[in-house]
Amino acid sequence: MHPIERLRYVARADEDRPSLLVREAAGALAGFCDDPPGLLTACRRMVDRHPTLGPMWWLAARVLCSLNPYEEAWQAADDLEADPTSRVLTGLLPDDGAVLVVGWPEVVGAAVRRAGAITPFVVDGGGQWSGVIHRIERSGLELVEVPEAGVGAAVDACNLVLLEASALGPGGFVAPSGSRAAAAVASAAGVPVWVAAGVGRVLPGRLWEALAGRVDADPEPWLAEDELISLDLADSVVGPRGNQSAAEAVRRADCPIPPELLKGLP
């Protein structure tokens, strides 16, 4: 496939499986390794199309700052695919009880499915996860589907609220619509809130500000598929190194900051 066509395909793709999407993006960006202006344009297009996906910013930053963008693109894809966060999270989950999740995102969904002994209460924020939830039910996993209006009661029935960050930075994180309400109710009720933030999700300050600015700029945030949540509502952040405080997790940011990617952004 021609690099331009592959770029268009990735730009149109959904974000249900970020690791697969980033691998496709890596292949598209690798096709521009001998064309620095084209590479910059391609990176900007990727983050424009997937503005709340931290691993896409992380990939673009690594590629643009590398002396060998071709190798860096594929190394970043391999690093994301090898992310142990889901397995780490499985080992930290309680042996029984119930956990509330919003949607069925990649890392959290795999961890809860692998845990097996706990009952997932799944909130379908905005109806965007209905197809995934029905697919999970057909696979034989028992879950409790929770309408958004029932989040408060569902939190009271659970031992833990488990959210997945598509991006995390100083002071906040981005998660599926409905996550803020779940975290706020849990905080008031004394139910722990864990945030899963795997490889590529934790961004340095300037990249995080650019990403968060895109979310803030939405004129109708109540209709958006993702939302900003304060890290004050998170009791801990689970990543490749295990359970950490929010302050420790923020220091895990591991990608450079390319000024050319941020030029013209808020």
DAJOUR-V675538 format. One record per run of one state. SS is the DSSP state (A for helix, B for strand, O for the rest). FROM is the first residue (numbers start at 1). LEN is the number of residues. If there is no record, write none. Layout:
ss | from | len
SS | FROM | LEN
SS | FROM | LEN
This chain:
ss | from | len
O | 1 | 2
A | 3 | 10
O | 13 | 5
A | 18 | 13
O | 31 | 5
A | 36 | 14
O | 50 | 4
A | 54 | 11
O | 65 | 4
A | 69 | 13
O | 82 | 3
A | 85 | 8
O | 93 | 5
B | 98 | 5
O | 103 | 3
A | 106 | 10
O | 116 | 3
B | 119 | 5
O | 124 | 1
A | 125 | 3
O | 128 | 2
A | 130 | 9
O | 139 | 4
B | 143 | 4
O | 147 | 1
A | 148 | 9
O | 157 | 3
B | 160 | 5
O | 165 | 2
B | 167 | 3
O | 170 | 2
B | 172 | 5
O | 177 | 2
A | 179 | 11
O | 190 | 2
B | 192 | 5
O | 197 | 5
B | 202 | 1
O | 203 | 2
A | 205 | 12
O | 217 | 4
A | 221 | 3
O | 224 | 2
B | 226 | 5
A | 231 | 3
O | 234 | 2
B | 236 | 4
O | 240 | 2
B | 242 | 3
O | 245 | 1
A | 246 | 5
O | 251 | 8
A | 259 | 4
O | 263 | 4
